[in-house]
Amino acid sequence: MSTVFIALQANEDTRPIIDAIVIDNPDCTVNRQPAMVKIDAPGSLTVRRDTIEEQLGRAYDLQELNVNLITLSGNVEEDEDTLTLRWNS
């Protein structure tokens, strides 16, 4: 099974986002580095707006993710509620 990943800057703004990604992707692996957090997941990884909003305690536009996004790996499927990474076969 192929692995996908997303890497975000390590800062106060991304902590609740990372927590939300882990909640929605229990099989993921979180690799914390001094300036970034890389989250690997087997097969696919989904970022959900509503879970981030629960963690932040405010409304969240998934486009805000781009402010702290370093890189990602996988084909992106995105709408206003979810961002999913997976390799199409």
Backbone as CSV, one residue per row, in Angstrom:
resi,resn,N_x,N_y,N_z,CA_x,CA_y,CA_z,C_x,C_y,C_z
1,MET,0.845,-1.172,0.000,0.000,0.000,0.000,0.891,1.236,0.000
2,SER,0.587,2.188,-0.862,1.371,3.415,-0.961,1.055,4.346,0.196
3,THR,2.039,5.141,0.541,1.888,6.107,1.623,1.723,7.509,1.040
4,VAL,0.841,8.284,1.630,0.688,9.692,1.298,1.135,10.499,2.510
5,PHE,1.432,11.766,2.307,1.773,12.596,3.463,1.428,14.055,3.230
6,ILE,1.354,14.760,4.348,1.202,16.214,4.347,2.191,16.743,5.375
7,ALA,2.870,17.828,5.051,3.818,18.450,5.968,3.387,19.887,6.217
8,LEU,3.285,20.235,7.488,2.860,21.576,7.894,3.940,22.223,8.748
9,GLN,3.965,23.546,8.763,4.869,24.244,9.669,4.500,23.878,11.103
10,ALA,5.503,23.791,11.955,5.262,23.519,13.372,5.119,24.847,14.100
11,ASN,3.890,25.215,14.420,3.643,26.458,15.153,2.316,26.340,15.904
12,GLU,1.971,27.392,16.605,0.743,27.361,17.416,-0.513,27.219,16.553
13,ASP,-0.496,27.783,15.340,-1.660,27.710,14.464,-1.933,26.291,13.974
14,THR,-0.890,25.484,13.811,-1.083,24.151,13.239,-1.380,23.074,14.281
15,ARG,-1.147,23.353,15.550,-1.412,22.309,16.568,-2.832,21.763,16.498
16,PRO,-3.867,22.605,16.500,-5.221,22.041,16.419,-5.507,21.370,15.080
17,ILE,-4.871,21.838,14.019,-5.056,21.210,12.697,-4.452,19.818,12.708
18,ILE,-3.272,19.693,13.257,-2.619,18.384,13.351,-3.445,17.453,14.239
19,ASP,-3.947,17.967,15.352,-4.809,17.146,16.219,-6.025,16.648,15.439
20,ALA,-6.625,17.511,14.632,-7.805,17.128,13.844,-7.450,16.063,12.807
21,ILE,-6.300,16.216,12.162,-5.890,15.218,11.163,-5.687,13.861,11.829
22,VAL,-5.089,13.843,12.997,-4.865,12.581,13.715,-6.201,11.954,14.116
23,ILE,-7.143,12.760,14.555,-8.474,12.240,14.926,-9.135,11.566,13.727
24,ASP,-9.048,12.212,12.568,-9.715,11.684,11.368,-8.938,10.579,10.666
25,ASN,-7.671,10.409,11.025,-6.825,9.405,10.357,-6.055,8.620,11.420
26,PRO,-6.722,7.748,12.149,-6.068,7.067,13.275,-4.888,6.183,12.877
27,ASP,-4.761,5.807,11.618,-3.635,4.977,11.181,-2.417,5.805,10.767
28,CYS,-2.498,7.122,10.887,-1.391,7.959,10.438,-0.237,7.924,11.432
29,THR,0.926,8.368,10.948,2.125,8.489,11.776,2.561,9.947,11.756
30,VAL,2.741,10.528,12.937,3.127,11.931,13.046,4.616,12.009,13.347
31,ASN,5.353,12.693,12.458,6.796,12.884,12.629,7.043,14.362,12.910
32,ARG,7.411,14.655,14.156,7.632,16.055,14.555,9.109,16.413,14.407
33,GLN,9.360,17.486,13.669,10.703,18.023,13.475,10.716,19.423,14.096
34,PRO,11.884,20.045,14.235,11.915,21.378,14.860,11.046,22.425,14.158
35,ALA,10.949,22.396,12.837,10.200,23.440,12.136,8.996,22.926,11.373
36,MET,8.807,21.614,11.354,7.670,21.075,10.610,7.150,19.797,11.243
37,VAL,5.933,19.468,10.870,5.307,18.219,11.277,4.867,17.512,10.005
38,LYS,5.369,16.291,9.812,5.013,15.497,8.631,4.103,14.378,9.093
39,ILE,2.968,14.250,8.421,1.991,13.228,8.778,1.881,12.255,7.616
40,ASP,2.311,11.022,7.852,2.246,9.957,6.847,1.018,9.100,7.113
41,ALA,0.412,8.621,6.046,-0.747,7.740,6.190,-0.721,6.678,5.094
42,PRO,-1.032,5.455,5.445,-1.097,4.395,4.430,-2.381,4.521,3.606
43,GLY,-2.212,4.557,2.286,-3.391,4.570,1.406,-3.980,5.933,1.141
44,SER,-4.525,6.574,2.164,-5.130,7.895,1.985,-5.125,8.661,3.302
45,LEU,-5.295,9.962,3.182,-5.362,10.847,4.345,-6.417,11.904,4.040
46,THR,-7.335,12.103,4.981,-8.400,13.088,4.779,-8.345,14.159,5.863
47,VAL,-8.397,15.403,5.431,-8.470,16.554,6.334,-9.903,17.054,6.268
48,ARG,-10.581,17.094,7.409,-11.991,17.506,7.444,-12.140,18.869,8.118
49,ARG,-12.864,19.757,7.437,-13.095,21.108,7.958,-13.803,21.071,9.307
50,ASP,-14.829,20.249,9.445,-15.599,20.253,10.693,-14.778,19.780,11.889
51,THR,-13.857,18.845,11.675,-13.013,18.392,12.789,-12.023,19.487,13.186
52,ILE,-11.493,20.201,12.199,-10.602,21.327,12.514,-11.375,22.395,13.279
53,GLU,-12.602,22.674,12.855,-13.416,23.675,13.553,-13.669,23.271,15.001
54,GLU,-13.896,21.983,15.231,-14.083,21.511,16.615,-12.827,21.747,17.446
55,GLN,-11.663,21.496,16.857,-10.403,21.673,17.582,-10.052,23.149,17.787
56,LEU,-10.382,24.000,16.784,-10.080,25.424,16.873,-11.110,26.195,17.692
57,GLY,-12.348,25.724,17.666,-13.420,26.448,18.330,-13.917,27.638,17.536
58,ARG,-13.692,27.607,16.215,-14.160,28.677,15.342,-14.341,28.131,13.929
59,ALA,-14.995,28.919,13.088,-15.154,28.532,11.690,-13.780,28.486,11.021
60,TYR,-13.647,27.589,10.046,-12.359,27.412,9.366,-12.607,27.147,7.893
61,ASP,-11.877,27.863,7.057,-11.916,27.644,5.615,-10.706,26.784,5.266
62,LEU,-10.903,25.662,4.609,-9.780,24.770,4.296,-8.687,25.464,3.493
63,GLN,-9.002,26.552,2.810,-7.961,27.293,2.085,-6.932,27.891,3.042
64,GLU,-7.319,28.093,4.326,-6.378,28.594,5.323,-5.223,27.618,5.540
65,LEU,-5.436,26.360,5.216,-4.398,25.347,5.377,-3.157,25.699,4.563
66,ASN,-3.355,26.375,3.428,-2.229,26.713,2.547,-1.222,27.654,3.195
67,VAL,-1.635,28.418,4.193,-0.724,29.342,4.867,0.409,28.580,5.555
68,ASN,0.104,27.420,6.107,1.085,26.644,6.864,1.507,25.353,6.173
69,LEU,1.048,25.146,4.953,1.388,23.929,4.205,2.794,24.032,3.630
70,ILE,3.629,23.037,3.888,4.982,22.994,3.323,4.966,22.163,2.042
71,THR,4.447,20.949,2.133,4.362,20.091,0.965,3.387,18.960,1.242
72,LEU,3.061,18.240,0.204,2.214,17.063,0.342,2.564,16.073,-0.743
73,SER,2.119,14.837,-0.546,2.376,13.775,-1.510,1.096,12.985,-1.698
74,GLY,0.679,12.851,-2.943,-0.549,12.136,-3.260,-1.401,13.001,-4.162
75,ASN,-2.336,12.402,-4.827,-3.289,13.154,-5.635,-4.291,13.828,-4.704
76,VAL,-4.617,15.072,-4.991,-5.489,15.866,-4.122,-6.912,15.851,-4.662
77,GLU,-7.846,15.506,-3.792,-9.280,15.665,-4.066,-9.776,16.642,-3.006
78,GLU,-10.346,17.753,-3.427,-10.692,18.801,-2.482,-12.062,19.394,-2.787
79,ASP,-12.813,19.651,-1.738,-14.006,20.477,-1.832,-14.006,21.379,-0.601
80,GLU,-15.094,22.080,-0.327,-15.063,23.031,0.784,-15.075,22.360,2.159
81,ASP,-15.385,21.066,2.221,-15.444,20.365,3.498,-14.287,19.399,3.752
82,THR,-13.653,18.900,2.701,-12.580,17.913,2.886,-11.448,18.127,1.891
83,LEU,-10.282,17.671,2.293,-9.122,17.560,1.410,-8.618,16.140,1.604
84,THR,-8.579,15.363,0.526,-8.140,13.975,0.618,-6.931,13.764,-0.276
85,LEU,-5.938,13.074,0.278,-4.753,12.664,-0.478,-4.818,11.170,-0.672
86,ARG,-4.580,10.729,-1.895,-4.486,9.293,-2.178,-3.826,9.118,-3.529
87,TRP,-3.267,7.975,-3.736,-2.692,7.648,-5.036,-3.742,6.932,-5.838
88,ASN,-4.042,7.467,-7.024,-4.994,6.803,-7.909,-4.279,5.667,-8.622
89,SER,-4.936,4.542,-8.749,-4.309,3.409,-9.445,-5.085,3.072,-10.688
